[in-house]
Amino acid sequence: MTVGKKLWLIVIVKLFIMFGILKVFFFPNQLKQNFDTDAERGNHVTNELIDRSN
C-alpha cells in the first residue's frame, strides 16, 4: 500500500507543477492582454472560429 500512496503523491505533485506553475509562465492569457472587454474577446473568438471553418 505504501508504494501506491507514494505513486499517487508523485502524480499529484506533477499535475500541480504542470497546471499550477508552468501555465503561469508559459501560457499567458492572450485574450486578456489584447482585449479590454468581454464583448471584444467574444467577437474575436467568434471571428476566429468562423474564419477557420471556411
MDTraj code that builds the backbone (N, CA, C; nanometers):
import mdtraj as md
import numpy as np

residues = "MET THR VAL GLY LYS LYS LEU TRP LEU ILE VAL ILE VAL LYS LEU PHE ILE MET PHE GLY ILE LEU LYS VAL PHE PHE PHE PRO ASN GLN LEU LYS GLN ASN PHE ASP THR ASP ALA GLU ARG GLY ASN HIS VAL THR ASN GLU LEU ILE ASP ARG SER ASN".split()
xyz = np.array([
    [0.0808, -0.1212, 0.0000],
    [0.0000, 0.0000, 0.0000],
    [0.0846, 0.1268, 0.0000],
    [0.2020, 0.1236, 0.0596],
    [0.2818, 0.2450, 0.0662],
    [0.3342, 0.2853, -0.0711],
    [0.3596, 0.1879, -0.1575],
    [0.4077, 0.2195, -0.2918],
    [0.2986, 0.2926, -0.3694],
    [0.1757, 0.2474, -0.3580],
    [0.0643, 0.3122, -0.4265],
    [0.0432, 0.4548, -0.3796],
    [0.0543, 0.4772, -0.2497],
    [0.0379, 0.6121, -0.1958],
    [0.1488, 0.7041, -0.2438],
    [0.2705, 0.6527, -0.2508],
    [0.3825, 0.7339, -0.2990],
    [0.3648, 0.7681, -0.4463],
    [0.3178, 0.6720, -0.5242],
    [0.2953, 0.6978, -0.6668],
    [0.1863, 0.8028, -0.6873],
    [0.0774, 0.7947, -0.6098],
    [-0.0282, 0.8957, -0.6202],
    [0.0229, 1.0328, -0.5789],
    [0.1085, 1.0372, -0.4787],
    [0.1669, 1.1650, -0.4373],
    [0.2523, 1.2234, -0.5489],
    [0.3303, 1.1398, -0.6156],
    [0.4114, 1.1858, -0.7275],
    [0.3231, 1.2380, -0.8401],
    [0.2151, 1.1677, -0.8708],
    [0.1230, 1.2110, -0.9765],
    [0.0611, 1.3457, -0.9421],
    [0.0174, 1.3625, -0.8204],
    [-0.0458, 1.4877, -0.7774],
    [0.0541, 1.6029, -0.7825],
    [0.1771, 1.5791, -0.7391],
    [0.2796, 1.6840, -0.7434],
    [0.3097, 1.7224, -0.8876],
    [0.3205, 1.6252, -0.9769],
    [0.3472, 1.6547, -1.1177],
    [0.2320, 1.7329, -1.1805],
    [0.1092, 1.6976, -1.1502],
    [-0.0055, 1.7715, -1.2029],
    [-0.0056, 1.9154, -1.1521],
    [0.0267, 1.9331, -1.0256],
    [0.0331, 2.0679, -0.9711],
    [0.1397, 2.1494, -1.0422],
    [0.2549, 2.0894, -1.0660],
    [0.3625, 2.1609, -1.1358],
    [0.3189, 2.1952, -1.2777],
    [0.2584, 2.1009, -1.3482],
    [0.2196, 2.1253, -1.4868],
    [0.1126, 2.2331, -1.4978],
    [0.0086, 2.2242, -1.4165],
    [-0.1039, 2.3161, -1.4306],
    [-0.0890, 2.4414, -1.3461],
    [-0.0224, 2.4337, -1.2353],
    [-0.0109, 2.5483, -1.1470],
    [0.1038, 2.6403, -1.1801],
    [0.2188, 2.5824, -1.2074],
    [0.3381, 2.6645, -1.2256],
    [0.3660, 2.6914, -1.3726],
    [0.3688, 2.5892, -1.4556],
    [0.4037, 2.6075, -1.5957],
    [0.3019, 2.6921, -1.6713],
    [0.1748, 2.6790, -1.6355],
    [0.0710, 2.7562, -1.7042],
    [0.0916, 2.9056, -1.6840],
    [0.1319, 2.9444, -1.5669],
    [0.1500, 3.0860, -1.5366],
    [0.2626, 3.1459, -1.6202],
    [0.3721, 3.0724, -1.6371],
    [0.4884, 3.1287, -1.7038],
    [0.4896, 3.1083, -1.8552],
    [0.4357, 2.9959, -1.9034],
    [0.4486, 2.9637, -2.0448],
    [0.3216, 2.9811, -2.1262],
    [0.2084, 2.9965, -2.0615],
    [0.0820, 3.0103, -2.1329],
    [0.0047, 3.1312, -2.0810],
    [0.0472, 3.2527, -2.1159],
    [-0.0252, 3.3717, -2.0687],
    [-0.1616, 3.3828, -2.1367],
    [-0.2514, 3.4536, -2.0735],
    [-0.3859, 3.4726, -2.1259],
    [-0.3821, 3.5813, -2.2332],
    [-0.3747, 3.5394, -2.3588],
    [-0.3616, 3.6330, -2.4698],
    [-0.4858, 3.7209, -2.4862],
    [-0.6018, 3.6668, -2.4592],
    [-0.7239, 3.7455, -2.4762],
    [-0.7292, 3.8624, -2.3782],
    [-0.6910, 3.8389, -2.2535],
    [-0.6942, 3.9476, -2.1552],
    [-0.5883, 4.0525, -2.1832],
    [-0.4780, 4.0108, -2.2446],
    [-0.3726, 4.1075, -2.2748],
    [-0.4079, 4.1931, -2.3958],
    [-0.4783, 4.1362, -2.4938],
    [-0.5025, 4.2071, -2.6195],
    [-0.6371, 4.2781, -2.6267],
    [-0.7327, 4.2408, -2.5414],
    [-0.8668, 4.2993, -2.5478],
    [-0.9094, 4.3446, -2.4093],
    [-0.9843, 4.4544, -2.4055],
    [-1.0218, 4.5136, -2.2767],
    [-1.1523, 4.4588, -2.2201],
    [-1.2517, 4.4353, -2.3052],
    [-1.3827, 4.3951, -2.2546],
    [-1.4159, 4.2530, -2.2972],
    [-1.5147, 4.1968, -2.2309],
    [-1.5611, 4.0624, -2.2659],
    [-1.6229, 4.0596, -2.4053],
    [-1.6882, 4.1677, -2.4430],
    [-1.7504, 4.1742, -2.5759],
    [-1.6441, 4.1670, -2.6856],
    [-1.5342, 4.2406, -2.6665],
    [-1.4260, 4.2363, -2.7654],
    [-1.3644, 4.0974, -2.7734],
    [-1.3458, 4.0334, -2.6588],
    [-1.2904, 3.8976, -2.6564],
    [-1.3844, 3.8008, -2.7269],
    [-1.5134, 3.8129, -2.6996],
    [-1.6114, 3.7254, -2.7624],
    [-1.6168, 3.7433, -2.9133],
    [-1.6126, 3.8678, -2.9582],
    [-1.6127, 3.8941, -3.1027],
    [-1.4894, 3.8370, -3.1699],
    [-1.3759, 3.8500, -3.1063],
    [-1.2527, 3.7962, -3.1640],
    [-1.2598, 3.6438, -3.1769],
    [-1.3048, 3.5774, -3.0707],
    [-1.3152, 3.4309, -3.0733],
    [-1.4149, 3.3862, -3.1797],
    [-1.5284, 3.4541, -3.1880],
    [-1.6291, 3.4206, -3.2897],
    [-1.5732, 3.4364, -3.4300],
    [-1.5057, 3.5479, -3.4545],
    [-1.4475, 3.5712, -3.5870],
    [-1.3411, 3.4669, -3.6204],
    [-1.2595, 3.4303, -3.5249],
    [-1.1560, 3.3296, -3.5494],
    [-1.2182, 3.1933, -3.5800],
    [-1.3220, 3.1566, -3.5081],
    [-1.3875, 3.0273, -3.5330],
    [-1.4536, 3.0248, -3.6704],
    [-1.5163, 3.1350, -3.7088],
    [-1.5828, 3.1410, -3.8391],
    [-1.4799, 3.1402, -3.9514],
    [-1.3733, 3.2174, -3.9366],
    [-1.2697, 3.2234, -4.0400],
    [-1.1998, 3.0896, -4.0586],
    [-1.1744, 3.0184, -3.9524],
    [-1.1037, 2.8908, -3.9618],
    [-1.1922, 2.7800, -4.0166],
    [-1.3233, 2.7948, -4.0038],
    [-1.4123, 2.6898, -4.0544],
    [-1.4289, 2.6985, -4.2057],
    [-1.3968, 2.8118, -4.2650],
    [-1.4116, 2.8288, -4.4102],
    [-1.2920, 2.7822, -4.4846],
])
top = md.Topology()
chain = top.add_chain()
for i, resn in enumerate(residues, 1):
    res = top.add_residue(resn, chain, resSeq=i)
    for name in ("N", "CA", "C"):
        top.add_atom(name, md.element.get_by_symbol(name[0]), res)
traj = md.Trajectory(xyz[None], top)
